[in-house]
Structure formats: C-alpha cells, structure tokens
C-alpha cells in the first residue's frame, strides 16, 4: 500500500519521486501524483499521475511514534483577522 509522502518508482517508465496526491475514481482505479525530486537543467520536472498498480514503494514516509505522519503542516489555521488585507481594511 502506498501512502502519501512515500518515495515511489514507476515500474514502466522508471520515474521516481514522492507520492504527493491520491485519487480514487468511481470505477475503483487508484492513481497517485508523483513529483520527481530531480531537476532538469535547473528547472522543476512536472509531476505525473500514475496508476497505483505500476508503482513500487522505494522508501516509506517518515513515521512518528509508530503512527503515520500525515503530510502537510501543523494544521493550525490563523484567524481571518490576522490576514494582511483584513488588517488593512479593518475587516474581522
């Protein structure tokens, strides 16, 4: 099973990168968006959507305390009043 954050490799094309998104279609097809880590001529390589069946896990995402660490930040959402546009115009 592939988890977001895992380093994966496409068995067909050899593309290797981080699984950054997952989509499950109504017909049951599961695809992952894979973002390569390498640059090409100093430019970021575009990500690709790849069928889950042709991906292998090269390295699992980091886990903390035996639990999978969810991708993303702290989850803290600042109040709307902290947004610069709201401070400028006095919106709350």
Buried (B, 14 or more C-beta within 10 A) or exposed (E): EBBBBBBBBBEEEEBBBBBBEBEEEEEEEEBBBBBBEEEEEEEEBEBBEBEBEBBEBEEEBEEEEEEBEEEEEEEEEEEEEEEEEEEEEEEE
